[in-house]
Amino acid sequence: MFKDLDNLLSKKEKKILFVGIGNLLKMDDGVGVYITRKIKNRINLSSLIVEASIENYIGKINTLNPDILVLIDCMDLGSAAGTFKLLPLSQIQDTTFNTHNISLKRLSEFFAMPVFILGIQPEKIGFGENISYLVKNIADKIIKNINKQEVNHGC
């Protein structure tokens, strides 16, 4: 399940930027922000929280100039709650989610680097601040997986 993410993180020579997308007041929709808040920044890996307004951060992301951009967001994968997939943005249908003003696929047109989405299947997207158990459980595993990819300092 983590193979694609591990493969991406193994590219130590590449600068990867994780961008947390979501609405913290709509339960599982806030999972991208939850994960991104807990990512440990280091030389080749950084994070940026944009919540529901990624279009306002296009300039900032391009200024940071990562080699690879990974958008973390909840999305309907047609799977069980807590399922996640890492996909090239080119494989995402061109739809605008109710929490975004621009479709994520269209958004990729503003970036020169490869853009991926780490999409997590929500269980609940109603009004509320708590992420459901299944989604939080997988989010914590994703965080642990990303943070275990520490830079080797020759020790």
Chimera marker file (.cmm) of the C-alpha trace (Angstrom):
<marker_set name="trace">
<marker id="1" x="0.000" y="0.000" z="0.000" r="1" g="1" b="0" radius="0.5"/>
<marker id="2" x="2.913" y="2.346" z="0.670" r="1" g="1" b="0" radius="0.5"/>
<marker id="3" x="4.993" y="1.171" z="-2.311" r="1" g="1" b="0" radius="0.5"/>
<marker id="4" x="4.282" y="4.195" z="-4.552" r="1" g="1" b="0" radius="0.5"/>
<marker id="5" x="4.909" y="6.658" z="-1.718" r="1" g="1" b="0" radius="0.5"/>
<marker id="6" x="8.140" y="4.883" z="-0.707" r="1" g="1" b="0" radius="0.5"/>
<marker id="7" x="9.257" y="4.919" z="-4.334" r="1" g="1" b="0" radius="0.5"/>
<marker id="8" x="8.697" y="8.675" z="-4.550" r="1" g="1" b="0" radius="0.5"/>
<marker id="9" x="10.442" y="9.336" z="-1.223" r="1" g="1" b="0" radius="0.5"/>
<marker id="10" x="13.453" y="7.257" z="-2.265" r="1" g="1" b="0" radius="0.5"/>
<marker id="11" x="14.421" y="9.956" z="-4.778" r="1" g="1" b="0" radius="0.5"/>
<marker id="12" x="16.743" y="11.659" z="-2.288" r="1" g="1" b="0" radius="0.5"/>
<marker id="13" x="18.294" y="13.896" z="-4.955" r="1" g="1" b="0" radius="0.5"/>
<marker id="14" x="14.872" y="15.460" z="-5.670" r="1" g="1" b="0" radius="0.5"/>
<marker id="15" x="13.273" y="18.273" z="-3.676" r="1" g="1" b="0" radius="0.5"/>
<marker id="16" x="9.735" y="17.209" z="-2.803" r="1" g="1" b="0" radius="0.5"/>
<marker id="17" x="7.083" y="19.665" z="-1.637" r="1" g="1" b="0" radius="0.5"/>
<marker id="18" x="3.980" y="18.267" z="0.096" r="1" g="1" b="0" radius="0.5"/>
<marker id="19" x="0.991" y="20.638" z="-0.037" r="1" g="1" b="0" radius="0.5"/>
<marker id="20" x="-1.880" y="20.131" z="2.405" r="1" g="1" b="0" radius="0.5"/>
<marker id="21" x="-5.304" y="20.885" z="0.946" r="1" g="1" b="0" radius="0.5"/>
<marker id="22" x="-8.657" y="20.762" z="2.707" r="1" g="1" b="0" radius="0.5"/>
<marker id="23" x="-11.278" y="22.386" z="4.865" r="1" g="1" b="0" radius="0.5"/>
<marker id="24" x="-10.652" y="21.825" z="8.574" r="1" g="1" b="0" radius="0.5"/>
<marker id="25" x="-14.333" y="22.435" z="9.367" r="1" g="1" b="0" radius="0.5"/>
<marker id="26" x="-15.563" y="19.560" z="7.169" r="1" g="1" b="0" radius="0.5"/>
<marker id="27" x="-14.299" y="16.515" z="9.080" r="1" g="1" b="0" radius="0.5"/>
<marker id="28" x="-12.256" y="14.209" z="6.793" r="1" g="1" b="0" radius="0.5"/>
<marker id="29" x="-11.804" y="16.976" z="4.225" r="1" g="1" b="0" radius="0.5"/>
<marker id="30" x="-9.143" y="18.376" z="6.578" r="1" g="1" b="0" radius="0.5"/>
<marker id="31" x="-6.920" y="15.264" z="6.325" r="1" g="1" b="0" radius="0.5"/>
<marker id="32" x="-4.472" y="16.887" z="3.874" r="1" g="1" b="0" radius="0.5"/>
<marker id="33" x="-3.848" y="19.733" z="6.304" r="1" g="1" b="0" radius="0.5"/>
<marker id="34" x="-3.609" y="17.295" z="9.243" r="1" g="1" b="0" radius="0.5"/>
<marker id="35" x="-0.902" y="15.259" z="7.505" r="1" g="1" b="0" radius="0.5"/>
<marker id="36" x="1.041" y="18.237" z="6.210" r="1" g="1" b="0" radius="0.5"/>
<marker id="37" x="1.186" y="19.873" z="9.657" r="1" g="1" b="0" radius="0.5"/>
<marker id="38" x="3.042" y="16.828" z="10.979" r="1" g="1" b="0" radius="0.5"/>
<marker id="39" x="5.602" y="16.378" z="8.194" r="1" g="1" b="0" radius="0.5"/>
<marker id="40" x="9.168" y="17.043" z="9.356" r="1" g="1" b="0" radius="0.5"/>
<marker id="41" x="10.813" y="19.423" z="6.912" r="1" g="1" b="0" radius="0.5"/>
<marker id="42" x="14.383" y="18.635" z="5.895" r="1" g="1" b="0" radius="0.5"/>
<marker id="43" x="16.844" y="19.345" z="3.086" r="1" g="1" b="0" radius="0.5"/>
<marker id="44" x="15.018" y="17.516" z="0.296" r="1" g="1" b="0" radius="0.5"/>
<marker id="45" x="11.490" y="17.536" z="1.705" r="1" g="1" b="0" radius="0.5"/>
<marker id="46" x="9.240" y="20.401" z="2.748" r="1" g="1" b="0" radius="0.5"/>
<marker id="47" x="5.579" y="21.112" z="3.339" r="1" g="1" b="0" radius="0.5"/>
<marker id="48" x="3.117" y="23.918" z="2.796" r="1" g="1" b="0" radius="0.5"/>
<marker id="49" x="-0.449" y="24.222" z="4.104" r="1" g="1" b="0" radius="0.5"/>
<marker id="50" x="-2.885" y="25.912" z="1.737" r="1" g="1" b="0" radius="0.5"/>
<marker id="51" x="-6.213" y="24.664" z="3.187" r="1" g="1" b="0" radius="0.5"/>
<marker id="52" x="-9.022" y="25.235" z="0.657" r="1" g="1" b="0" radius="0.5"/>
<marker id="53" x="-7.380" y="28.000" z="-1.390" r="1" g="1" b="0" radius="0.5"/>
<marker id="54" x="-4.479" y="26.436" z="-3.281" r="1" g="1" b="0" radius="0.5"/>
<marker id="55" x="-5.003" y="28.852" z="-6.175" r="1" g="1" b="0" radius="0.5"/>
<marker id="56" x="-3.720" y="31.638" z="-3.870" r="1" g="1" b="0" radius="0.5"/>
<marker id="57" x="-0.413" y="29.755" z="-3.431" r="1" g="1" b="0" radius="0.5"/>
<marker id="58" x="0.540" y="29.114" z="-7.070" r="1" g="1" b="0" radius="0.5"/>
<marker id="59" x="3.221" y="31.841" z="-7.013" r="1" g="1" b="0" radius="0.5"/>
<marker id="60" x="4.626" y="30.676" z="-3.673" r="1" g="1" b="0" radius="0.5"/>
<marker id="61" x="4.843" y="27.052" z="-4.851" r="1" g="1" b="0" radius="0.5"/>
<marker id="62" x="6.593" y="28.102" z="-8.055" r="1" g="1" b="0" radius="0.5"/>
<marker id="63" x="9.002" y="30.280" z="-6.040" r="1" g="1" b="0" radius="0.5"/>
<marker id="64" x="9.864" y="27.288" z="-3.817" r="1" g="1" b="0" radius="0.5"/>
<marker id="65" x="10.628" y="25.448" z="-7.090" r="1" g="1" b="0" radius="0.5"/>
<marker id="66" x="10.424" y="21.817" z="-5.945" r="1" g="1" b="0" radius="0.5"/>
<marker id="67" x="11.405" y="19.006" z="-8.298" r="1" g="1" b="0" radius="0.5"/>
<marker id="68" x="8.206" y="17.131" z="-7.382" r="1" g="1" b="0" radius="0.5"/>
<marker id="69" x="4.926" y="18.529" z="-6.050" r="1" g="1" b="0" radius="0.5"/>
<marker id="70" x="2.596" y="16.277" z="-4.023" r="1" g="1" b="0" radius="0.5"/>
<marker id="71" x="-0.876" y="17.576" z="-3.205" r="1" g="1" b="0" radius="0.5"/>
<marker id="72" x="-2.431" y="15.847" z="-0.190" r="1" g="1" b="0" radius="0.5"/>
<marker id="73" x="-6.211" y="15.933" z="-0.166" r="1" g="1" b="0" radius="0.5"/>
<marker id="74" x="-9.246" y="13.825" z="0.542" r="1" g="1" b="0" radius="0.5"/>
<marker id="75" x="-10.904" y="12.571" z="-2.614" r="1" g="1" b="0" radius="0.5"/>
<marker id="76" x="-13.520" y="10.082" z="-3.663" r="1" g="1" b="0" radius="0.5"/>
<marker id="77" x="-11.585" y="7.037" z="-4.827" r="1" g="1" b="0" radius="0.5"/>
<marker id="78" x="-14.664" y="4.838" z="-4.857" r="1" g="1" b="0" radius="0.5"/>
<marker id="79" x="-12.997" y="2.749" z="-2.138" r="1" g="1" b="0" radius="0.5"/>
<marker id="80" x="-13.313" y="2.026" z="1.571" r="1" g="1" b="0" radius="0.5"/>
<marker id="81" x="-12.751" y="4.942" z="3.958" r="1" g="1" b="0" radius="0.5"/>
<marker id="82" x="-9.071" y="5.381" z="4.704" r="1" g="1" b="0" radius="0.5"/>
<marker id="83" x="-7.887" y="3.974" z="1.366" r="1" g="1" b="0" radius="0.5"/>
<marker id="84" x="-5.249" y="6.166" z="-0.247" r="1" g="1" b="0" radius="0.5"/>
<marker id="85" x="-3.530" y="6.371" z="-3.612" r="1" g="1" b="0" radius="0.5"/>
<marker id="86" x="-0.593" y="8.342" z="-4.970" r="1" g="1" b="0" radius="0.5"/>
<marker id="87" x="-1.423" y="9.261" z="-8.549" r="1" g="1" b="0" radius="0.5"/>
<marker id="88" x="-0.014" y="11.581" z="-11.196" r="1" g="1" b="0" radius="0.5"/>
<marker id="89" x="-2.420" y="14.497" z="-11.442" r="1" g="1" b="0" radius="0.5"/>
<marker id="90" x="-2.862" y="13.679" z="-15.129" r="1" g="1" b="0" radius="0.5"/>
<marker id="91" x="-4.873" y="10.592" z="-14.059" r="1" g="1" b="0" radius="0.5"/>
<marker id="92" x="-7.419" y="12.625" z="-12.089" r="1" g="1" b="0" radius="0.5"/>
<marker id="93" x="-10.764" y="13.497" z="-13.670" r="1" g="1" b="0" radius="0.5"/>
<marker id="94" x="-11.178" y="17.204" z="-14.349" r="1" g="1" b="0" radius="0.5"/>
<marker id="95" x="-13.752" y="17.941" z="-11.669" r="1" g="1" b="0" radius="0.5"/>
<marker id="96" x="-13.993" y="20.739" z="-9.137" r="1" g="1" b="0" radius="0.5"/>
<marker id="97" x="-14.558" y="19.437" z="-5.619" r="1" g="1" b="0" radius="0.5"/>
<marker id="98" x="-16.970" y="21.396" z="-3.471" r="1" g="1" b="0" radius="0.5"/>
<marker id="99" x="-14.107" y="22.736" z="-1.334" r="1" g="1" b="0" radius="0.5"/>
<marker id="100" x="-11.958" y="23.939" z="-4.248" r="1" g="1" b="0" radius="0.5"/>
<marker id="101" x="-12.469" y="26.866" z="-6.565" r="1" g="1" b="0" radius="0.5"/>
<marker id="102" x="-10.416" y="25.268" z="-9.314" r="1" g="1" b="0" radius="0.5"/>
<marker id="103" x="-10.106" y="21.655" z="-10.376" r="1" g="1" b="0" radius="0.5"/>
<marker id="104" x="-6.863" y="20.020" z="-9.281" r="1" g="1" b="0" radius="0.5"/>
<marker id="105" x="-6.172" y="18.775" z="-12.799" r="1" g="1" b="0" radius="0.5"/>
<marker id="106" x="-6.503" y="22.295" z="-14.229" r="1" g="1" b="0" radius="0.5"/>
<marker id="107" x="-4.276" y="23.545" z="-11.434" r="1" g="1" b="0" radius="0.5"/>
<marker id="108" x="-1.419" y="21.380" z="-12.670" r="1" g="1" b="0" radius="0.5"/>
<marker id="109" x="-1.218" y="23.596" z="-15.775" r="1" g="1" b="0" radius="0.5"/>
<marker id="110" x="0.347" y="26.289" z="-13.567" r="1" g="1" b="0" radius="0.5"/>
<marker id="111" x="3.335" y="24.147" z="-12.555" r="1" g="1" b="0" radius="0.5"/>
<marker id="112" x="6.377" y="23.022" z="-14.567" r="1" g="1" b="0" radius="0.5"/>
<marker id="113" x="7.306" y="20.176" z="-12.183" r="1" g="1" b="0" radius="0.5"/>
<marker id="114" x="5.602" y="16.769" z="-12.041" r="1" g="1" b="0" radius="0.5"/>
<marker id="115" x="2.480" y="16.991" z="-9.862" r="1" g="1" b="0" radius="0.5"/>
<marker id="116" x="1.059" y="14.063" z="-7.902" r="1" g="1" b="0" radius="0.5"/>
<marker id="117" x="-1.926" y="13.789" z="-5.625" r="1" g="1" b="0" radius="0.5"/>
<marker id="118" x="-1.953" y="11.713" z="-2.490" r="1" g="1" b="0" radius="0.5"/>
<marker id="119" x="-5.691" y="11.171" z="-2.292" r="1" g="1" b="0" radius="0.5"/>
<marker id="120" x="-7.356" y="9.727" z="0.795" r="1" g="1" b="0" radius="0.5"/>
<marker id="121" x="-10.884" y="8.301" z="0.706" r="1" g="1" b="0" radius="0.5"/>
<marker id="122" x="-13.020" y="10.130" z="3.299" r="1" g="1" b="0" radius="0.5"/>
<marker id="123" x="-15.635" y="8.535" z="5.512" r="1" g="1" b="0" radius="0.5"/>
<marker id="124" x="-17.419" y="11.731" z="6.595" r="1" g="1" b="0" radius="0.5"/>
<marker id="125" x="-17.394" y="15.219" z="5.099" r="1" g="1" b="0" radius="0.5"/>
<marker id="126" x="-20.124" y="16.795" z="7.208" r="1" g="1" b="0" radius="0.5"/>
<marker id="127" x="-19.721" y="19.864" z="9.368" r="1" g="1" b="0" radius="0.5"/>
<marker id="128" x="-17.290" y="19.252" z="12.219" r="1" g="1" b="0" radius="0.5"/>
<marker id="129" x="-13.644" y="19.485" z="13.167" r="1" g="1" b="0" radius="0.5"/>
<marker id="130" x="-12.868" y="15.832" z="13.959" r="1" g="1" b="0" radius="0.5"/>
<marker id="131" x="-11.375" y="13.476" z="11.395" r="1" g="1" b="0" radius="0.5"/>
<marker id="132" x="-13.024" y="10.026" z="11.448" r="1" g="1" b="0" radius="0.5"/>
<marker id="133" x="-11.136" y="7.157" z="13.085" r="1" g="1" b="0" radius="0.5"/>
<marker id="134" x="-10.381" y="5.247" z="9.853" r="1" g="1" b="0" radius="0.5"/>
<marker id="135" x="-9.074" y="8.303" z="8.032" r="1" g="1" b="0" radius="0.5"/>
<marker id="136" x="-7.032" y="9.541" z="11.011" r="1" g="1" b="0" radius="0.5"/>
<marker id="137" x="-5.546" y="6.062" z="11.436" r="1" g="1" b="0" radius="0.5"/>
<marker id="138" x="-4.271" y="5.932" z="7.841" r="1" g="1" b="0" radius="0.5"/>
<marker id="139" x="-3.192" y="9.591" z="8.026" r="1" g="1" b="0" radius="0.5"/>
<marker id="140" x="-1.002" y="8.779" z="11.038" r="1" g="1" b="0" radius="0.5"/>
<marker id="141" x="0.551" y="5.867" z="9.119" r="1" g="1" b="0" radius="0.5"/>
<marker id="142" x="1.248" y="8.131" z="6.125" r="1" g="1" b="0" radius="0.5"/>
<marker id="143" x="2.889" y="10.706" z="8.422" r="1" g="1" b="0" radius="0.5"/>
<marker id="144" x="5.029" y="8.016" z="10.039" r="1" g="1" b="0" radius="0.5"/>
<marker id="145" x="6.023" y="6.702" z="6.595" r="1" g="1" b="0" radius="0.5"/>
<marker id="146" x="7.015" y="10.142" z="5.290" r="1" g="1" b="0" radius="0.5"/>
<marker id="147" x="8.892" y="11.074" z="8.468" r="1" g="1" b="0" radius="0.5"/>
<marker id="148" x="10.824" y="7.779" z="8.634" r="1" g="1" b="0" radius="0.5"/>
<marker id="149" x="12.518" y="8.721" z="5.355" r="1" g="1" b="0" radius="0.5"/>
<marker id="150" x="15.182" y="10.657" z="7.246" r="1" g="1" b="0" radius="0.5"/>
<marker id="151" x="18.200" y="12.021" z="5.463" r="1" g="1" b="0" radius="0.5"/>
<marker id="152" x="21.219" y="9.792" z="5.971" r="1" g="1" b="0" radius="0.5"/>
<marker id="153" x="24.079" y="11.826" z="7.458" r="1" g="1" b="0" radius="0.5"/>
<marker id="154" x="26.667" y="9.100" z="6.995" r="1" g="1" b="0" radius="0.5"/>
<marker id="155" x="26.056" y="7.455" z="10.362" r="1" g="1" b="0" radius="0.5"/>
<link id1="1" id2="2" r="1" g="1" b="0" radius="0.2"/>
<link id1="2" id2="3" r="1" g="1" b="0" radius="0.2"/>
<link id1="3" id2="4" r="1" g="1" b="0" radius="0.2"/>
<link id1="4" id2="5" r="1" g="1" b="0" radius="0.2"/>
<link id1="5" id2="6" r="1" g="1" b="0" radius="0.2"/>
<link id1="6" id2="7" r="1" g="1" b="0" radius="0.2"/>
<link id1="7" id2="8" r="1" g="1" b="0" radius="0.2"/>
<link id1="8" id2="9" r="1" g="1" b="0" radius="0.2"/>
<link id1="9" id2="10" r="1" g="1" b="0" radius="0.2"/>
<link id1="10" id2="11" r="1" g="1" b="0" radius="0.2"/>
<link id1="11" id2="12" r="1" g="1" b="0" radius="0.2"/>
<link id1="12" id2="13" r="1" g="1" b="0" radius="0.2"/>
<link id1="13" id2="14" r="1" g="1" b="0" radius="0.2"/>
<link id1="14" id2="15" r="1" g="1" b="0" radius="0.2"/>
<link id1="15" id2="16" r="1" g="1" b="0" radius="0.2"/>
<link id1="16" id2="17" r="1" g="1" b="0" radius="0.2"/>
<link id1="17" id2="18" r="1" g="1" b="0" radius="0.2"/>
<link id1="18" id2="19" r="1" g="1" b="0" radius="0.2"/>
<link id1="19" id2="20" r="1" g="1" b="0" radius="0.2"/>
<link id1="20" id2="21" r="1" g="1" b="0" radius="0.2"/>
<link id1="21" id2="22" r="1" g="1" b="0" radius="0.2"/>
<link id1="22" id2="23" r="1" g="1" b="0" radius="0.2"/>
<link id1="23" id2="24" r="1" g="1" b="0" radius="0.2"/>
<link id1="24" id2="25" r="1" g="1" b="0" radius="0.2"/>
<link id1="25" id2="26" r="1" g="1" b="0" radius="0.2"/>
<link id1="26" id2="27" r="1" g="1" b="0" radius="0.2"/>
<link id1="27" id2="28" r="1" g="1" b="0" radius="0.2"/>
<link id1="28" id2="29" r="1" g="1" b="0" radius="0.2"/>
<link id1="29" id2="30" r="1" g="1" b="0" radius="0.2"/>
<link id1="30" id2="31" r="1" g="1" b="0" radius="0.2"/>
<link id1="31" id2="32" r="1" g="1" b="0" radius="0.2"/>
<link id1="32" id2="33" r="1" g="1" b="0" radius="0.2"/>
<link id1="33" id2="34" r="1" g="1" b="0" radius="0.2"/>
<link id1="34" id2="35" r="1" g="1" b="0" radius="0.2"/>
<link id1="35" id2="36" r="1" g="1" b="0" radius="0.2"/>
<link id1="36" id2="37" r="1" g="1" b="0" radius="0.2"/>
<link id1="37" id2="38" r="1" g="1" b="0" radius="0.2"/>
<link id1="38" id2="39" r="1" g="1" b="0" radius="0.2"/>
<link id1="39" id2="40" r="1" g="1" b="0" radius="0.2"/>
<link id1="40" id2="41" r="1" g="1" b="0" radius="0.2"/>
<link id1="41" id2="42" r="1" g="1" b="0" radius="0.2"/>
<link id1="42" id2="43" r="1" g="1" b="0" radius="0.2"/>
<link id1="43" id2="44" r="1" g="1" b="0" radius="0.2"/>
<link id1="44" id2="45" r="1" g="1" b="0" radius="0.2"/>
<link id1="45" id2="46" r="1" g="1" b="0" radius="0.2"/>
<link id1="46" id2="47" r="1" g="1" b="0" radius="0.2"/>
<link id1="47" id2="48" r="1" g="1" b="0" radius="0.2"/>
<link id1="48" id2="49" r="1" g="1" b="0" radius="0.2"/>
<link id1="49" id2="50" r="1" g="1" b="0" radius="0.2"/>
<link id1="50" id2="51" r="1" g="1" b="0" radius="0.2"/>
<link id1="51" id2="52" r="1" g="1" b="0" radius="0.2"/>
<link id1="52" id2="53" r="1" g="1" b="0" radius="0.2"/>
<link id1="53" id2="54" r="1" g="1" b="0" radius="0.2"/>
<link id1="54" id2="55" r="1" g="1" b="0" radius="0.2"/>
<link id1="55" id2="56" r="1" g="1" b="0" radius="0.2"/>
<link id1="56" id2="57" r="1" g="1" b="0" radius="0.2"/>
<link id1="57" id2="58" r="1" g="1" b="0" radius="0.2"/>
<link id1="58" id2="59" r="1" g="1" b="0" radius="0.2"/>
<link id1="59" id2="60" r="1" g="1" b="0" radius="0.2"/>
<link id1="60" id2="61" r="1" g="1" b="0" radius="0.2"/>
<link id1="61" id2="62" r="1" g="1" b="0" radius="0.2"/>
<link id1="62" id2="63" r="1" g="1" b="0" radius="0.2"/>
<link id1="63" id2="64" r="1" g="1" b="0" radius="0.2"/>
<link id1="64" id2="65" r="1" g="1" b="0" radius="0.2"/>
<link id1="65" id2="66" r="1" g="1" b="0" radius="0.2"/>
<link id1="66" id2="67" r="1" g="1" b="0" radius="0.2"/>
<link id1="67" id2="68" r="1" g="1" b="0" radius="0.2"/>
<link id1="68" id2="69" r="1" g="1" b="0" radius="0.2"/>
<link id1="69" id2="70" r="1" g="1" b="0" radius="0.2"/>
<link id1="70" id2="71" r="1" g="1" b="0" radius="0.2"/>
<link id1="71" id2="72" r="1" g="1" b="0" radius="0.2"/>
<link id1="72" id2="73" r="1" g="1" b="0" radius="0.2"/>
<link id1="73" id2="74" r="1" g="1" b="0" radius="0.2"/>
<link id1="74" id2="75" r="1" g="1" b="0" radius="0.2"/>
<link id1="75" id2="76" r="1" g="1" b="0" radius="0.2"/>
<link id1="76" id2="77" r="1" g="1" b="0" radius="0.2"/>
<link id1="77" id2="78" r="1" g="1" b="0" radius="0.2"/>
<link id1="78" id2="79" r="1" g="1" b="0" radius="0.2"/>
<link id1="79" id2="80" r="1" g="1" b="0" radius="0.2"/>
<link id1="80" id2="81" r="1" g="1" b="0" radius="0.2"/>
<link id1="81" id2="82" r="1" g="1" b="0" radius="0.2"/>
<link id1="82" id2="83" r="1" g="1" b="0" radius="0.2"/>
<link id1="83" id2="84" r="1" g="1" b="0" radius="0.2"/>
<link id1="84" id2="85" r="1" g="1" b="0" radius="0.2"/>
<link id1="85" id2="86" r="1" g="1" b="0" radius="0.2"/>
<link id1="86" id2="87" r="1" g="1" b="0" radius="0.2"/>
<link id1="87" id2="88" r="1" g="1" b="0" radius="0.2"/>
<link id1="88" id2="89" r="1" g="1" b="0" radius="0.2"/>
<link id1="89" id2="90" r="1" g="1" b="0" radius="0.2"/>
<link id1="90" id2="91" r="1" g="1" b="0" radius="0.2"/>
<link id1="91" id2="92" r="1" g="1" b="0" radius="0.2"/>
<link id1="92" id2="93" r="1" g="1" b="0" radius="0.2"/>
<link id1="93" id2="94" r="1" g="1" b="0" radius="0.2"/>
<link id1="94" id2="95" r="1" g="1" b="0" radius="0.2"/>
<link id1="95" id2="96" r="1" g="1" b="0" radius="0.2"/>
<link id1="96" id2="97" r="1" g="1" b="0" radius="0.2"/>
<link id1="97" id2="98" r="1" g="1" b="0" radius="0.2"/>
<link id1="98" id2="99" r="1" g="1" b="0" radius="0.2"/>
<link id1="99" id2="100" r="1" g="1" b="0" radius="0.2"/>
<link id1="100" id2="101" r="1" g="1" b="0" radius="0.2"/>
<link id1="101" id2="102" r="1" g="1" b="0" radius="0.2"/>
<link id1="102" id2="103" r="1" g="1" b="0" radius="0.2"/>
<link id1="103" id2="104" r="1" g="1" b="0" radius="0.2"/>
<link id1="104" id2="105" r="1" g="1" b="0" radius="0.2"/>
<link id1="105" id2="106" r="1" g="1" b="0" radius="0.2"/>
<link id1="106" id2="107" r="1" g="1" b="0" radius="0.2"/>
<link id1="107" id2="108" r="1" g="1" b="0" radius="0.2"/>
<link id1="108" id2="109" r="1" g="1" b="0" radius="0.2"/>
<link id1="109" id2="110" r="1" g="1" b="0" radius="0.2"/>
<link id1="110" id2="111" r="1" g="1" b="0" radius="0.2"/>
<link id1="111" id2="112" r="1" g="1" b="0" radius="0.2"/>
<link id1="112" id2="113" r="1" g="1" b="0" radius="0.2"/>
<link id1="113" id2="114" r="1" g="1" b="0" radius="0.2"/>
<link id1="114" id2="115" r="1" g="1" b="0" radius="0.2"/>
<link id1="115" id2="116" r="1" g="1" b="0" radius="0.2"/>
<link id1="116" id2="117" r="1" g="1" b="0" radius="0.2"/>
<link id1="117" id2="118" r="1" g="1" b="0" radius="0.2"/>
<link id1="118" id2="119" r="1" g="1" b="0" radius="0.2"/>
<link id1="119" id2="120" r="1" g="1" b="0" radius="0.2"/>
<link id1="120" id2="121" r="1" g="1" b="0" radius="0.2"/>
<link id1="121" id2="122" r="1" g="1" b="0" radius="0.2"/>
<link id1="122" id2="123" r="1" g="1" b="0" radius="0.2"/>
<link id1="123" id2="124" r="1" g="1" b="0" radius="0.2"/>
<link id1="124" id2="125" r="1" g="1" b="0" radius="0.2"/>
<link id1="125" id2="126" r="1" g="1" b="0" radius="0.2"/>
<link id1="126" id2="127" r="1" g="1" b="0" radius="0.2"/>
<link id1="127" id2="128" r="1" g="1" b="0" radius="0.2"/>
<link id1="128" id2="129" r="1" g="1" b="0" radius="0.2"/>
<link id1="129" id2="130" r="1" g="1" b="0" radius="0.2"/>
<link id1="130" id2="131" r="1" g="1" b="0" radius="0.2"/>
<link id1="131" id2="132" r="1" g="1" b="0" radius="0.2"/>
<link id1="132" id2="133" r="1" g="1" b="0" radius="0.2"/>
<link id1="133" id2="134" r="1" g="1" b="0" radius="0.2"/>
<link id1="134" id2="135" r="1" g="1" b="0" radius="0.2"/>
<link id1="135" id2="136" r="1" g="1" b="0" radius="0.2"/>
<link id1="136" id2="137" r="1" g="1" b="0" radius="0.2"/>
<link id1="137" id2="138" r="1" g="1" b="0" radius="0.2"/>
<link id1="138" id2="139" r="1" g="1" b="0" radius="0.2"/>
<link id1="139" id2="140" r="1" g="1" b="0" radius="0.2"/>
<link id1="140" id2="141" r="1" g="1" b="0" radius="0.2"/>
<link id1="141" id2="142" r="1" g="1" b="0" radius="0.2"/>
<link id1="142" id2="143" r="1" g="1" b="0" radius="0.2"/>
<link id1="143" id2="144" r="1" g="1" b="0" radius="0.2"/>
<link id1="144" id2="145" r="1" g="1" b="0" radius="0.2"/>
<link id1="145" id2="146" r="1" g="1" b="0" radius="0.2"/>
<link id1="146" id2="147" r="1" g="1" b="0" radius="0.2"/>
<link id1="147" id2="148" r="1" g="1" b="0" radius="0.2"/>
<link id1="148" id2="149" r="1" g="1" b="0" radius="0.2"/>
<link id1="149" id2="150" r="1" g="1" b="0" radius="0.2"/>
<link id1="150" id2="151" r="1" g="1" b="0" radius="0.2"/>
<link id1="151" id2="152" r="1" g="1" b="0" radius="0.2"/>
<link id1="152" id2="153" r="1" g="1" b="0" radius="0.2"/>
<link id1="153" id2="154" r="1" g="1" b="0" radius="0.2"/>
<link id1="154" id2="155" r="1" g="1" b="0" radius="0.2"/>
</marker_set>
